[in-house]
Amino acid sequence: MPTTRIPKAAQQLPNDSRVKELRAALDRDPFNINVRLMLAAALENSGRQPEAVKVLQDTIEKARRNLGVTYCTLGSALMKANRPDEALRHFDTAIELDPSNSSFYLSNKAAALNKIGLADKAKALYQDLLGRADLAKETRRIVASNLKELK
């Protein structure tokens, strides 16, 4: 059976609207790695290799900055699944990967420590956090509240 070639201009039209749609989605959620990968594929399919490469390079950078949040989210999910030992490892990984958010991750780690019966370690961690100058206001409120619950 013979195949029919679709002219390049006809191939690009749907992809161009897809690229536009994906760029709009990325504007709404700039750290969505899946949207970034779909955008790169759409650009590549449209014959726009240099743009696809740029999107992929940006994706690597965004993913690197978001990896800590991803590990912390996984740790939180493991806490909800009553697997605090595993959650502790993921909170530690989040802290290593993303020290800029370490106070938030440490707060989650303290909650995990408390859940597995290490309230003294959790209390010490919460107290250390309250002594930090870089602690965000909302995190400070959460830490203070959690510390009160330990007493």
C-alpha positions in Angstrom: 0.0 0.0 0.0 1.5 3.3 -1.0 1.9 6.1 1.6 1.0 9.6 1.1 3.3 12.3 2.2 1.7 15.2 4.0 3.2 18.6 3.0 5.5 20.1 5.7 3.3 23.2 6.0 0.2 21.0 6.8 2.2 19.0 9.4 3.2 22.2 11.2 -0.2 23.8 11.6 -1.5 21.4 14.3 1.9 21.4 15.9 2.1 25.1 16.0 -1.2 25.3 17.8 0.0 22.6 20.2 3.2 24.6 20.8 1.1 27.6 21.6 -1.1 25.6 23.9 1.9 24.1 25.7 3.6 27.5 26.1 0.4 28.8 27.7 0.3 25.8 30.1 3.9 26.5 31.0 3.2 30.1 31.7 0.6 28.9 34.2 2.9 26.3 35.8 6.6 27.0 34.9 7.9 24.1 37.0 5.8 21.5 35.4 8.4 19.2 33.9 5.9 17.1 31.9 4.6 20.1 30.1 8.2 21.2 29.4 9.0 17.7 27.9 5.8 17.8 25.7 6.7 21.3 24.5 10.2 20.2 23.5 8.7 17.2 21.6 6.2 19.5 19.8 9.0 21.9 18.9 11.1 19.1 17.6 8.2 17.7 15.6 7.8 21.2 14.1 11.4 21.2 13.0 12.4 23.8 15.6 15.4 22.0 17.0 17.2 24.9 18.6 14.1 25.9 20.5 13.5 22.3 21.6 17.1 22.1 22.9 16.7 25.4 24.8 13.5 24.1 26.4 15.2 20.9 27.4 18.2 22.8 28.9 15.7 24.9 30.9 13.9 21.8 32.0 17.1 20.3 33.4 17.6 23.5 35.4 14.0 23.6 36.6 14.0 19.9 37.6 17.2 20.4 39.5 15.7 23.3 41.5 12.5 21.3 42.1 14.1 18.0 43.1 14.1 18.9 46.8 10.4 19.7 46.7 9.8 16.4 44.9 11.6 14.4 47.6 9.9 16.3 50.3 6.5 15.7 48.8 7.4 12.0 48.5 8.4 12.0 52.1 5.1 13.6 53.1 3.2 11.0 51.1 5.2 8.3 52.9 4.3 9.8 56.2 0.6 9.6 55.3 1.1 6.0 54.2 2.5 5.4 57.7 6.1 4.8 56.5 8.0 7.4 58.5 11.4 5.6 58.3 11.4 5.8 54.5 10.1 9.4 54.7 13.1 10.4 56.9 15.5 9.3 54.1 13.6 11.4 51.5 13.5 14.5 53.8 17.3 14.1 54.2 17.7 13.8 50.4 15.6 17.0 49.9 17.8 18.9 52.4 21.0 17.8 50.5 19.6 18.6 47.1 17.9 21.9 48.0 19.6 23.6 51.0 17.7 26.9 50.3 14.5 25.2 51.5 16.2 23.2 54.3 14.1 24.7 57.1 10.9 23.5 55.5 12.3 20.1 54.9 13.7 19.9 58.5 10.3 20.8 59.8 8.8 17.8 58.0 11.7 15.6 59.2 11.0 16.6 62.8 7.3 15.6 62.3 8.5 12.2 61.0 10.8 11.8 64.0 8.0 12.5 66.4 5.7 10.0 64.6 8.2 7.2 65.1 8.6 8.0 68.7 11.7 10.1 68.7 10.0 13.1 70.3 13.2 14.4 72.0 15.0 14.5 68.6 12.0 16.2 67.0 11.9 18.8 69.8 15.6 19.5 69.5 15.2 19.9 65.7 12.2 22.3 66.1 14.1 24.4 68.7 17.1 24.6 66.3 14.8 25.7 63.6 13.2 28.5 65.7 16.7 29.8 66.3 17.4 30.2 62.6 17.3 33.7 61.1 16.4 32.4 57.6 13.2 30.7 58.8 10.2 31.8 56.7 7.3 33.3 58.7 4.8 30.5 57.8 7.4 27.8 58.5 8.1 29.5 61.9 4.4 29.4 62.7 4.2 25.7 61.8 7.3 24.9 63.8 6.1 26.8 66.9 2.7 25.0 66.7 4.3 21.6 66.3 6.7 22.3 69.2 3.8 23.2 71.5 2.1 19.9 70.6 5.2 18.0 71.7 5.1 19.4 75.2 
